[in-house]
Amino acid sequence: MDTHTPAPDRRTFLKTAVASLPLLATAGTMPLAVWQVGSSTAKSRLLKLSCNLYSFNEPLMSGQMSLNEVLKFCSDLGFTAVDPTAYYLSNYPALPDDHYIYQIKRAAFRLGLDISGTGVRNDFTIPDLTRRKAEVTLVQKWTDVAARLGAPVIRIFAGTGKELPVGYKREEVTTWVVDAIRECTEYAARKGVMIVVQNHADFIQTADHILDIIRQVNSDWLAVNLDIGSFKIGDPYQQIARVAPYAATWQLKENLFVNGKEVETDLTKIMQIVRESGYRGYLPIETLGKGDPREKVPAFYEKVKKAVAVSE
């Protein structure tokens, strides 16, 4: 007697698979915040500390430390990942060759480090259209590098200056920024890399500024690189909480600005905001100011690590 059960045909299999994965059917229309909702246990497991390598800017730029030495330092300390800005790679703003990119990727992998992101310094508030197009091209070229590095995000700016170009209103300049970022996100989507806009106390100074850009571009491939130290107007914790649901990565800093006054970051408050936003992913830290990063980074790493653990 033949007891073999026939395998389902392809149509039956697909119906069963789709029925068992209802979330995937609507994934393209889900707001970012919905993707981030999960159990507290899952969120605890999925928060990982990364090091934004601007923390090592002085020794990297002066040649006191090589990029490989910084990677080794971060691995030994216990970081899960690193975030190297593009100008720490060879020949920036010219593109490094693939051999160089893959050597970095291999070195990080062998040290047990993910590359949580990279970034460029661009300006989309330049009045001259030709120059703005060149800035878009810069971002697109380095998006290719991010993809080859295995970086899930590339950090960009809206504009690098606090003052508006002479003779232009904010609404008009915002249109330039939105158009340029939309072009970047359309390109990045084809490469599987997310564009993340950093609030950097420049053209973007408030939560309203960055949320306006995010909403106008309206792309699944655009999110925020939430820099907690760059809201310098009003209460930064309120602004961080408003932007947090739109964050795909962060920059945690030792200090932030309360009504324009620099004070030590309340990491307990920050972690509460992180948890309440439903965020999952990397929490890059960045130390600034005077002092040896080989001392400052470990000290801040331990503080953030403790705050993450206490918040679980």
C-alpha positions as CSV (number, residue, x, y, z in Angstrom):
1,M,0.0,0.0,0.0
2,D,1.4,3.4,-1.0
3,T,1.3,5.7,2.1
4,H,3.3,8.5,0.4
5,T,1.6,11.9,0.7
6,P,1.8,13.8,-2.6
7,A,3.8,17.1,-2.4
8,P,1.6,20.2,-2.7
9,D,1.6,21.8,-6.1
10,R,3.3,25.2,-6.5
11,R,0.0,27.1,-6.3
12,T,-1.1,25.4,-3.1
13,F,2.4,26.0,-1.6
14,L,2.3,29.7,-2.4
15,K,-1.2,30.1,-0.9
16,T,-0.1,28.5,2.3
17,A,3.2,30.5,2.5
18,V,1.4,33.8,2.0
19,A,-1.3,33.0,4.5
20,S,1.4,32.2,7.1
21,L,3.2,35.5,6.6
22,P,0.4,38.2,6.7
23,L,2.8,41.0,7.6
24,L,4.8,40.6,4.4
25,A,1.8,41.2,2.2
26,T,1.5,44.8,3.4
27,A,5.2,45.4,4.1
28,G,5.5,48.0,1.3
29,T,2.9,50.2,2.9
30,M,3.9,49.9,6.6
31,P,5.2,53.1,8.3
32,L,8.7,52.7,9.7
33,A,7.4,52.8,13.3
34,V,5.2,49.7,12.7
35,W,8.2,47.6,11.7
36,Q,9.8,48.4,15.0
37,V,7.1,47.1,17.3
38,G,7.9,43.9,19.2
39,S,8.2,42.3,22.5
40,S,10.5,43.9,25.1
41,T,12.6,40.7,25.2
42,A,13.1,40.9,21.4
43,K,14.0,44.6,21.7
44,S,16.5,43.9,24.4
45,R,18.3,41.3,22.3
46,L,18.3,43.5,19.2
47,L,20.0,46.6,20.6
48,K,23.6,46.5,19.7
49,L,26.4,49.0,20.5
50,S,28.4,50.4,17.6
51,C,31.3,52.9,17.6
52,N,31.0,55.9,15.3
53,L,34.7,56.3,14.3
54,Y,34.6,60.1,14.4
55,S,35.4,59.3,18.1
56,F,38.9,58.6,16.8
57,N,39.0,61.5,14.3
58,E,42.2,63.0,15.6
59,P,44.4,59.9,15.7
60,L,42.9,58.7,12.4
61,M,43.5,62.0,10.6
62,S,47.0,62.5,12.0
63,G,48.1,59.0,11.3
64,Q,48.6,58.1,15.0
65,M,46.3,55.2,14.5
66,S,45.4,53.3,11.3
67,L,41.9,52.2,10.5
68,N,42.8,48.6,11.2
69,E,44.2,49.5,14.6
70,V,40.9,51.3,15.4
71,L,38.9,48.3,14.3
72,K,41.0,46.1,16.6
73,F,40.5,48.5,19.5
74,C,36.7,48.5,19.1
75,S,36.6,44.7,18.8
76,D,38.7,44.2,21.9
77,L,36.5,46.6,23.8
78,G,33.4,44.6,23.0
79,F,31.5,46.6,20.3
80,T,29.2,44.7,18.0
81,A,29.9,47.1,15.1
82,V,31.7,50.2,13.8
83,D,30.5,53.1,11.7
84,P,33.4,54.5,9.6
85,T,32.7,57.8,7.9
86,A,33.8,57.8,4.3
87,Y,36.7,60.3,4.8
88,Y,38.5,57.7,6.9
89,L,38.8,55.5,3.7
90,S,41.5,55.9,1.2
91,N,41.4,58.8,-1.3
92,Y,38.1,60.4,-0.2
93,P,36.2,62.0,-1.9
94,A,37.5,59.9,-4.8
95,L,36.3,56.3,-4.5
96,P,38.6,53.6,-3.2
97,D,39.0,50.5,-5.4
98,D,37.2,47.3,-4.6
99,H,40.3,45.6,-3.3
100,Y,40.7,48.2,-0.6
101,I,37.0,48.1,0.3
102,Y,37.0,44.4,0.6
103,Q,40.1,44.4,2.8
104,I,38.3,46.6,5.3
105,K,35.2,44.4,5.1
106,R,37.2,41.3,5.7
107,A,39.2,42.9,8.5
108,A,36.0,43.9,10.3
109,F,34.4,40.4,9.7
110,R,37.5,38.6,11.1
111,L,37.3,40.8,14.2
112,G,33.6,40.0,14.7
113,L,32.5,43.5,13.8
114,D,29.5,44.5,11.7
115,I,29.8,47.7,9.7
116,S,26.6,49.4,10.9
117,G,26.9,52.3,8.5
118,T,29.1,54.9,6.8
119,G,28.6,58.5,5.8
120,V,29.6,61.4,3.6
121,R,29.7,65.2,4.0
122,N,27.3,66.7,1.5
123,D,25.4,69.9,1.1
124,F,22.0,70.1,-0.7
125,T,21.4,73.8,0.2
126,I,23.7,75.1,-2.5
127,P,21.7,77.5,-4.8
128,D,23.6,76.4,-7.9
129,L,21.8,73.5,-9.4
130,T,24.9,72.0,-11.1
131,R,26.7,71.9,-7.8
132,R,23.7,70.4,-6.1
133,K,23.7,67.7,-8.7
134,A,27.3,67.0,-8.0
135,E,26.5,66.6,-4.3
136,V,23.8,64.1,-5.3
137,T,26.3,62.2,-7.4
138,L,28.7,62.2,-4.4
139,V,26.1,60.5,-2.2
140,Q,25.2,58.0,-5.0
141,K,28.8,57.0,-5.6
142,W,29.4,56.4,-1.9
143,T,26.1,54.5,-1.6
144,D,27.8,52.0,-4.0
145,V,30.7,51.8,-1.5
146,A,28.3,51.3,1.4
147,A,26.7,48.4,-0.5
148,R,30.1,46.8,-1.1
149,L,31.1,47.3,2.5
150,G,27.9,45.7,3.6
151,A,26.8,48.8,5.4
152,P,22.9,49.0,5.7
153,V,22.8,52.8,5.9
154,I,24.7,55.8,4.6
155,R,24.5,59.0,6.7
156,I,24.0,62.3,4.8
157,F,23.3,65.9,5.7
158,A,20.6,68.2,4.4
159,G,23.0,71.2,4.4
160,T,26.2,72.1,6.3
161,G,25.4,75.7,7.2
162,K,23.1,77.3,9.8
163,E,22.4,80.3,7.7
164,L,20.1,80.2,4.6
165,P,21.7,81.2,1.3
166,V,21.3,84.9,0.8
167,G,18.0,85.8,-0.9
168,Y,16.2,82.5,-0.4
169,K,13.5,81.5,2.1
170,R,13.6,78.2,4.1
171,E,10.6,76.7,2.1
172,E,12.5,77.1,-1.2
173,V,15.7,75.7,0.2
174,T,13.8,72.8,1.7
175,T,12.4,72.0,-1.7
176,W,16.0,71.6,-3.0
177,V,16.9,69.4,-0.1
178,V,13.8,67.2,-0.6
179,D,14.3,66.8,-4.3
180,A,18.0,65.9,-3.8
181,I,17.3,63.4,-1.1
182,R,14.5,61.8,-3.1
183,E,16.9,61.3,-6.0
184,C,19.4,59.7,-3.5
185,T,16.8,57.4,-2.0
186,E,15.6,56.2,-5.4
187,Y,19.2,55.3,-6.2
188,A,19.9,53.8,-2.8
189,A,16.8,51.5,-3.0
190,R,18.3,49.8,-6.1
191,K,21.5,49.1,-4.0
192,G,19.7,47.9,-0.9
193,V,21.1,50.7,1.3
194,M,19.0,53.1,3.4
195,I,19.7,56.9,3.3
196,V,19.7,58.3,6.8
197,V,19.6,62.1,7.3
198,Q,21.5,63.4,10.3
199,N,20.2,66.3,12.4
200,H,23.5,68.2,12.8
201,A,22.6,71.7,14.1
202,D,23.1,73.1,10.6
203,F,20.2,73.4,8.2
204,I,18.4,70.9,10.4
205,Q,18.2,72.4,13.9
206,T,14.9,71.1,15.3
207,A,12.6,68.0,15.2
208,D,10.2,69.9,13.0
209,H,12.9,70.6,10.4
210,I,13.9,66.9,10.0
211,L,10.4,65.5,10.2
212,D,9.3,67.9,7.5
213,I,12.0,66.5,5.2
214,I,11.2,62.9,6.1
215,R,7.5,63.4,5.4
216,Q,8.0,65.2,2.1
217,V,10.4,62.7,0.7
218,N,8.1,59.9,1.9
219,S,10.3,56.9,1.0
220,D,10.7,53.5,2.7
221,W,14.4,53.9,2.0
222,L,14.8,57.2,4.0
223,A,15.0,57.4,7.8
224,V,16.8,59.5,10.5
225,N,20.3,59.2,11.9
226,L,19.3,60.6,15.3
227,D,22.1,62.7,16.7
228,I,21.1,63.3,20.3
229,G,23.7,66.1,20.8
230,S,22.6,68.3,17.9
231,F,19.3,69.6,19.1
232,K,20.4,72.9,20.6
233,I,17.1,74.7,20.8
234,G,14.7,74.0,23.7
235,D,14.3,70.6,25.4
236,P,16.4,68.0,23.5
237,Y,14.7,65.1,25.1
238,Q,11.3,66.1,23.8
239,Q,12.7,66.5,20.3
240,I,14.5,63.2,20.4
241,A,11.3,61.5,21.5
242,R,9.4,63.0,18.6
243,V,12.0,61.9,16.0
244,A,12.9,58.5,17.6
245,P,10.1,56.5,15.7
246,Y,11.7,57.6,12.4
247,A,15.3,56.6,13.4
248,A,17.2,53.8,11.6
249,T,20.4,54.5,13.5
250,W,21.6,56.9,16.3
251,Q,24.5,58.8,17.5
252,L,24.7,58.7,21.3
253,K,26.9,61.4,22.8
254,E,28.3,62.2,26.2
255,N,26.7,65.6,26.3
256,L,23.7,67.3,24.8
257,F,22.2,70.8,25.0
258,V,19.3,71.8,27.2
259,N,18.1,75.3,26.2
260,G,21.4,75.9,24.5
261,K,23.5,74.9,27.6
262,E,25.8,71.8,27.3
263,V,25.1,69.3,30.0
264,E,25.9,65.6,30.6
265,T,23.5,63.2,28.8
266,D,20.9,61.5,31.0
267,L,21.3,58.0,29.5
268,T,18.4,56.7,31.5
269,K,16.1,59.1,29.8
270,I,17.6,58.3,26.4
271,M,17.2,54.6,26.9
272,Q,13.6,55.1,28.0
273,I,13.0,57.0,24.7
274,V,14.7,54.2,22.7
275,R,12.6,51.5,24.3
276,E,9.3,53.4,24.0
277,S,10.0,54.1,20.3
278,G,10.3,50.4,19.7
279,Y,13.7,50.8,18.1
280,R,15.7,47.8,17.2
281,G,19.2,47.9,15.8
282,Y,22.6,49.6,16.3
283,L,23.2,52.3,18.9
284,P,26.4,53.9,17.7
285,I,28.2,56.0,20.3
286,E,30.4,59.1,19.5
287,T,32.8,60.8,21.9
288,L,33.9,64.4,21.2
289,G,36.2,67.1,22.5
290,K,39.6,66.9,24.1
291,G,41.1,63.8,25.5
292,D,42.5,60.5,24.3
293,P,39.7,58.4,22.6
294,R,41.5,55.3,23.8
295,E,40.4,56.4,27.3
296,K,37.2,58.3,26.5
297,V,35.6,55.7,24.3
298,P,35.9,52.8,26.8
299,A,34.5,55.1,29.6
300,F,31.5,56.1,27.6
301,Y,31.0,52.6,26.2
302,E,30.6,51.2,29.8
303,K,28.1,53.9,30.7
304,V,25.9,53.2,27.7
305,K,26.3,49.5,28.1
306,K,25.1,49.8,31.7
307,A,22.2,52.0,30.7
308,V,21.1,49.5,28.1
309,A,21.2,46.7,30.6
310,V,19.3,48.6,33.3
311,S,16.6,49.5,30.8
312,E,15.8,45.9,30.0
